[in-house]
């Protein structure tokens, strides 16, 4: 588990760090990292890595284990020349184990490595999705706040104009129609302000529910956005190289291809070798035997191989779809 936590910490450090001179509209880097670590979906990434490591050890160890067989029996023999029946105690003990055929262990080792890499990529994808969710929720709150600020400024201006029109109406310098129109516009603006206040409350509540430890500043100063360095082709290549979802799809496709090869090898079953020691006739006879059992593969193994090849084909198409989606996102 310590190893898995260490790898998870490395994945967290792999996030693009926020600059110390970042726009004040962004939350502090330390608060972001803490908020992400507290997400249940991100914490599940630790389990993803631990599961991948355990799966790797399981594949490397192989599916076969030693088995012990014990057998006891009572023998009753009758000899017409020797008189009464003879009773003897017989027993047998044996050990046996199936052995992977050459080539299978190497494939299992590669599958274990692929499985661990998939687990790490899945944890990275969880972290990436958590960061994206935080970004989307944070800027939804910022947009709601800016909309409300704009509406409040417009309402303040309109309220001043309304008072001016009403004063002119009292002096006989404005018509009743002008007064009604400006008052209707003010009422509409006040209704819009209430809507924006409700929107801001909803987005703030959503942000606090999803990331309860994330501090919300009371005042924000939005600076003009700065142009990013590099051209479109460079950033597209950067996304294609480091996009966690695409990397995960590629690893799963590779794993499926390996799994299809491994299942195809399983059409020739592993032999079981055993040693058996037998004691009969109260020790008068002792037998030491060697057994070899070779299962005969049937239609079930062939169907399993066909299923794995179909899954490999599906994973390959999913990888191609993930590549298209990443290019479109870029």
PyMOL commands that set and color helices and strands:
alter all, ss='L'
color gray80, all
select helices_A, chain A and resi 2-13+29-37+40-61+104-170+176-210+232-242+244-265+281-283+299-329
alter helices_A, ss='H'
color red, helices_A
select strands_A, chain A and resi 67-77+86-98+271-280+285-294
alter strands_A, ss='S'
color yellow, strands_A
deselect
rebuild
show_as cartoon
